[in-house]
Amino acid sequence: MKKVLTVLMLFVLLLAACGTNDNDEGQNENVSDDEDGQTQETASDLKIALILPERIGVNPFFQQMEDGAMQAGEDFGVDVTSVESTDYSVIEENLRVAVAEGYDLIITAAFEAEDPLTNVATDHPDQAFAIIDTVVDLPNVSSVNFNEHEAAYLLGAAAGLITETNVVGMVAAMDIPLLSKWTVGFEDGLYATNPDAEFVLNFVNDFADPARAKELAMLQASQGADFIAGAAAVGDLGVFEAAEEVGFLTAGQDVDRTEVDPEHIVLSQIKGTDAAAYETIRAFVEGSLEAGVVSYGLADDGVGLTYVTHESETPLSDKVGEDVIEQVKEIKDEIVSGSLEIPNPLHAE
């Protein structure tokens, strides 16, 4: 079991500000905070279910989330059960089973779970739910979201500095509003450091089609792209294969993928889904989890970029270089300080 490394300071500040939650809308009422250690003893009676929208091992995004949840279970003495969904059609069934089995908190994730969770949470208003990486606006749902557009901006800025052909590509999963946080953020960052660059964007129209993603990456390479970012979930594996075969540079998503092929995967856009699961469970155990939305960005290490905000066990590629990293770090500092604002494309008028 890996140790959760990401620390989300915003969440910690939120917990301190909220204090103990005393509402009766399905939140944890069984945790005592007296001076005799009763918090830890009563927490051991809690049961938490993590309902994943797909099988573990397909997407490291969910593996990381499960790792964080299980680590929280160990650290806080809570019974955490992970349930894999064979496909998206059974997410709602798994949520309803978890309710029937009496779990105190039920956590799920990703936009594929939005409609299933909305249905189940509406039917069970006294049950506590949480969802990671998207938002469900209901009084018994806590939503944890990320400012991926900030990290995508950094990745695009780096690509603009790295490219030698001035053609930069991205292979994204689907042309939907949610993915604009990746595509628009990346494009804005690219033009910020290289206004003369050409941006090539193609959509796989699927989250799990490496073969099609590879075809599109090959197409972009044939058009002169020497840096092609993957934003296609499982499809990124196809982008990585194309990079190895053709020789362009690429970047991974969510977790550090540079170790897979350091020669070609030279950067990774990071998202702390492990810490999101961990801190959600911590808040519930401490009685401070509330409905509403918490968003994590660069300022609280919720998102980031390898070598810029997060260390990597893989040595920095000479094709990136310390000069590029230092320039992107300066951009990161401007975003964190607020002197540079990266608009969320989902909130654009």
Phi, psi and omega in degrees: 000122183280151178280135178291125185257330185285134179245119182261096187293328180299320180295319180298319178295322178298318180297318181294323182287324185284325184070202182281129181280125182244019179278169184245025184266048174088006179272174186288118179248002190261006184259120177267141180246034179286180188272006184256017177078021183289337180302311182292324182291314181286332177299330182294345178274350183282146176237130181235135179247133173252110182263105182272142184282354177208181182284145174293141180104348179274313184231122181298340176307314183277330175298317179298319179296316178297320178301316180296319179295317181292324177295321177296321177301317178293315186291327186251006177066038183247144177280109179247125179245130178258130182238121178271142175261131181294328172200175187296336185290342183256006179300313182297318178300317180295322176297317181292324177295320179297321176297313182298329182274003170080028177291139183286322176226136178239122182248137172225188188202155170076160186294336177299338181266358184301304183294314177302317180292320178302316180297312185287317181294327177293322180286339184230073187294344180264002179266136178276130178231159170217149177225137184250134174083017172192183186232131169237115188270083177222153186291350178244022180235127172261125184249132178246120184238168182229150176267068183299333181297332179291314178291323178297325177299316178297318180296317178296320178298317178296316180300322180296329179276333185276321189302140176254341180264348185066020173239120183234136183240167171214134173252112184250160186292302186214153178273076180232158183307318182305318184288349177296337177296332176273308188290313182289318178301315179297313182298317179297318178295320179301310183288338179293324181259344182211079183296345180269358184288154172254130181255125180247124183233129175227150181246136179284331186068030178192154177262358185216055181225077181300326182297314179292321178299321178296317178302315182292322177296318177299320179298314180295321177298322179292340178269005175104000181291126178251357170223120182231112181276141174264135174216046189238023180057237181298334178299339178302332178300324177291323176297319180296320179298317180296321180299319180293321183285320187262327175107009177279168177267151182212179182216147178266180182229149169076308179233166181289110181258003184299331182291341181294317182204080185302335181290328185243323178271094192261348179214163173215135174275125190256142173223127187276064179291334178294314180291328178298315177295317181299311184288331175295316179292319177303313181299319180295315179299321182279355177082018184245008178286128182232158174293156181122191187239132170242128180245136180247133179228203180297325186296334181240024175063021178285331175227167180178193182218135180305143179074341180260308179244340184228136176289158178225146175285345178273128177302145179299133180292141175296338180284348173260298175085151182296328181298317177296314181299318180295321178294320180288327175298322178296320177295318178301316180298324178294321179292315181296321181286342181094357180286338174237117181258128177257106184298142173281116182302334180290340182255005181293141179281000000 
